[in-house]
């Protein structure tokens, strides 16, 4: 049976759009190749940093070991999600797309993958909240400390419940997909050919749910970042300005150093996330369609976890020291092998 989408593809699209030049990056094959290749490069760095946190964390950092590992694991998991498990092929400025990752091969519905992706990214942001809350909680004279484990448990349970709770309603009103795709052609009359021969998932075309998704997601991000800023301000005040000294100068110096490392660990990857986020917002606001740019935004998100991994290794002294030892060991061993081979050659001569 020939549908209206098929008819549009054979008449309008082939006559007006098929001649448009399409870069390899704009195709799903290009997105898949680049994302999977990036993951192959990133994985050794993820493994090395995980080993550092598990095996090279000194006792003086025991209080932060779990939250540091938690934040690192969420960051790496989200990278793997984008690079390999989901690998989203978006059709911005519309709220549609399809995955080209492993979960698609395994038959996981696109709607479920969308839910997993959004929740995972917000949980990753929550792990950064836990990192700053831990730094704030380690300051004895901080009046905003969460001292009871039960209170902390319910605090993070409330955040996680809010994240899952707000995102479920739009999935209860998913439109009929064939008519929704036809509606989207009014906004993007010349999508890539993948739009017609793949199982594209259209999340919503209803203005109410469109506004709901953007407003509630923006509100959740604002709430999460306001908590990060609050704990960061607490740390700055009690470590740099407070005159009520309860800890020794050495301990304060150590806490200042670790706090600055935590800030770097959060800020540098955040700057890398802002570039694709701002790009997507502008694409949607101006209703501009460019598939190569869409795929570039998806790929850019993957650099967040890689940057976070590098920062963790470089800013925290125990891990940096271990990294230097590993690098210099190979250099020195290579140099010693070269010297021994030179000596042996001289003996032969």
Residue, then its C-alpha position, 0 to 999 in steps of 0.5 A: x500500500x502506497x502511503x502519502x509519505x511514499x508518494x511525497x518521497x517519489x514525487x516531491x523529494x526526488x524532484x526537489x531534494x535528491x539533487x542536494x549534496x549530502x556529506x558523509x557526516x549527514x548520513x547515518x553511516x557517517x554518524x555511526x562510524x565516527x561515534x563508534x571510532x571515538x568510543x574505541x579511542x576513549x575506552x582506554x582512558x575510561x578504564x585507566x581513570x577507573x583504575x586510578x580511582x579504585x586503586x590509587x586513591x589515598x586514605x586522605x581521599x576516602x571521603x570522596x572516593x565513592x562520589x568521584x567514582x560515581x560521577x566518573x561512571x555516569x559520565x563514561x556511561x553517558x558517553x557509551x550511550x551516545x557513542x554506541x548503545x543509542x547513537x541518536x540521529x536527530x532531525x532537529x528542529x523537529x522532535x524526531x529521530x531514530x537510533x543507530x546504536x546497539x540497542x536498536x539492533x537488540x530491538x529496544x523500542x526507540x521511545x524507551x531509548x529516548x527515555x533512557x537517554x534523557x534520564x541518564x543525562x539528568x542522573x549524570x548531572x545529579x552525580x555532579x551535585x553529589x560531588x559538590x555536596x560531598x565537598x561541602x559536607x566535608x567542611x566541619x563548620x558548614x551549617x548546611x551540611x547534610x549530617x544524616x545518611x537517611x536525610x541524604x538518601x531521601x534528598x537524592x531519592x526526591x531528585x531522581x523521582x522528580x527526574x523520572x516523574x516529569x518525563x513520563x507524561x509526554x510518553x503517554x501521548x505519543x502521536x500516530x507516527x505516519x501522520x506525525x511524519x507527514x506533519x514534520x515535512x511542513x517544517x523540514x521539506x527536504x530531510x535526508x533520505x533516511x527519513x523515508x526508509x527508516x523507522x523514525x520516532x516522532x516524540x510529539x507534534x502537539x504544541x502543548x507537549x512540545x512546550x511542556x518538554x522544553x519548559x520542564x526539562x529546562x526547569x530540571x536543569x536549572x534546579x540541578x545547577x542551582x544546587x551545584x552553585x549553592x554547594x560551590x558557594x558554601x565551599x567558597x565561603x567556608x574555605x576562603x572567607x569564613x573566620x570560624x577556623x575549626x580545621x587546621x591550615x594544612x587541612x584547609x589547604x588540602x580541601x581548597x586544592x580538591x575543591x578547585x579540582x572538582x570545579x575543573x572536573x565539572x566546568x571544563x566538560x560543561x563548556x563542551x556540552x554548552x556548544x551542542x546545547x546552544x546549537x540545538x536551541x538555535x536550530x529549533x528557535x530559527x527552525x533551521x535544518x542541517x543534518x550534518x550539523x545535527x550529527x555534529x551536535x550528537x558527536x560533540x556530546x561524547x567529548x563530555x565524558x572524555x574531557x571529564x576523564x582527562x581532568x580527573x586524571x590531571x587535577x588530582x595529585x595522586x592520579x597525576x603522579x601515577x600517570x607520570x610514573x606510567x609515562x616515564x616508566x615506558x620512556x625510561x624502559x625504552x631508553x634503557x633498551x636503546x642504551x643496552x642495544x647500543x652497548x651490545x652493538x659496540x661490543x660486536x664491533 
